[in-house]
Amino acid sequence: MISSTGVKAAQMRQAAENAFAEEIAALKASDDRPRPSNWQMSPQAVVTYLLGGKLASGFEITP
């Protein structure tokens, strides 16, 4: 099926929230730092999500 923009639906990629849901859940579970109001993660956890790294549990976050 082709959308109104001419892109096939099968070729569209998943939203980052869906594609990396396991990594986001692991970050939220291990994040014990202060969070700004209305944020789900601390700024440090967001940096780890963007740049990648290894959590204390050994879980690897891809950049």
MOLINZI-V126507 format. One record per residue. N is the residue number from 1. RES is the residue in one small letter. SS is DSSP state (@ for helix, = for strand, . for the rest). D_CENTER is the distance of its C-alpha to the mean C-alpha in Angstrom with 1 decimal. Layout:
# MOLINZI-V126507
n:N res:RES ss:SS d_center:D_CENTER
n:N res:RES ss:SS d_center:D_CENTER
This chain:
# MOLINZI-V126507
n:1 res:m ss:. d_center:28.3
n:2 res:i ss:= d_center:28.1
n:3 res:s ss:. d_center:26.5
n:4 res:s ss:. d_center:28.3
n:5 res:t ss:. d_center:26.7
n:6 res:g ss:. d_center:28.0
n:7 res:v ss:. d_center:24.8
n:8 res:k ss:= d_center:24.9
n:9 res:a ss:@ d_center:22.5
n:10 res:a ss:@ d_center:21.9
n:11 res:q ss:@ d_center:20.7
n:12 res:m ss:. d_center:18.0
n:13 res:r ss:. d_center:14.5
n:14 res:q ss:. d_center:11.9
n:15 res:a ss:. d_center:9.5
n:16 res:a ss:@ d_center:5.9
n:17 res:e ss:@ d_center:5.4
n:18 res:n ss:@ d_center:8.0
n:19 res:a ss:@ d_center:7.7
n:20 res:f ss:. d_center:4.9
n:21 res:a ss:@ d_center:6.1
n:22 res:e ss:@ d_center:8.0
n:23 res:e ss:@ d_center:6.0
n:24 res:i ss:@ d_center:4.5
n:25 res:a ss:@ d_center:8.2
n:26 res:a ss:@ d_center:9.6
n:27 res:l ss:@ d_center:8.5
n:28 res:k ss:@ d_center:9.9
n:29 res:a ss:@ d_center:12.8
n:30 res:s ss:@ d_center:13.8
n:31 res:d ss:. d_center:13.4
n:32 res:d ss:. d_center:17.1
n:33 res:r ss:. d_center:17.4
n:34 res:p ss:. d_center:18.6
n:35 res:r ss:. d_center:16.3
n:36 res:p ss:. d_center:17.7
n:37 res:s ss:. d_center:19.0
n:38 res:n ss:. d_center:16.7
n:39 res:w ss:. d_center:13.5
n:40 res:q ss:. d_center:11.4
n:41 res:m ss:. d_center:10.6
n:42 res:s ss:. d_center:13.0
n:43 res:p ss:@ d_center:13.1
n:44 res:q ss:@ d_center:13.2
n:45 res:a ss:@ d_center:10.0
n:46 res:v ss:@ d_center:8.4
n:47 res:v ss:@ d_center:10.6
n:48 res:t ss:@ d_center:9.6
n:49 res:y ss:@ d_center:5.9
n:50 res:l ss:@ d_center:7.9
n:51 res:l ss:@ d_center:10.9
n:52 res:g ss:. d_center:10.2
n:53 res:g ss:= d_center:12.6
n:54 res:k ss:= d_center:14.1
n:55 res:l ss:. d_center:14.0
n:56 res:a ss:. d_center:17.4
n:57 res:s ss:. d_center:17.2
n:58 res:g ss:. d_center:17.0
n:59 res:f ss:. d_center:13.6
n:60 res:e ss:= d_center:12.4
n:61 res:i ss:= d_center:9.0
n:62 res:t ss:. d_center:9.5
n:63 res:p ss:. d_center:9.8
